[in-house]
Amino acid sequence: IVLEYTDEEFELVTEALKNHSGSKEQIFFKLLGL
């Protein structure tokens, strides 16, 4: 998966990654509701 986002969105993603446990893939699937 290739994700494109603005600097502002990147900050939100970075914060979300800090607040969740697991691999980046697991976190993205969880946040995307997959």
N, C-alpha and C positions, 0 to 999 in steps of 0.2 A: 504494500500500500504506500503510495506517495501522497503525503499531505502537504498542502500549500496553505499558508496562513499569514496574516499580517503580524507585525511586531507586537501589537497589542494582544492578539490571539495567542502568540507564542508565550507571552508572559502568563496568560491564563493556563495554558497547557503545562508550562513549567511548574506552576503552583499546584496544579492537579496531580502531577507526577510525584511531587514531594509529599502530598497528603494521602497517597494511596500506596499500598504495599503490592509486591508482585513485580513481574517483568513489565517493561513498557508495553509489550503486546497485550498482556492481560489487562492492563489499566485502560488502554485504548478500547479494547473490546467491551470492557465494563462501562466506560463512559459513553460509548456509542450505542450501548444497549444490545450488543450482539451476543 
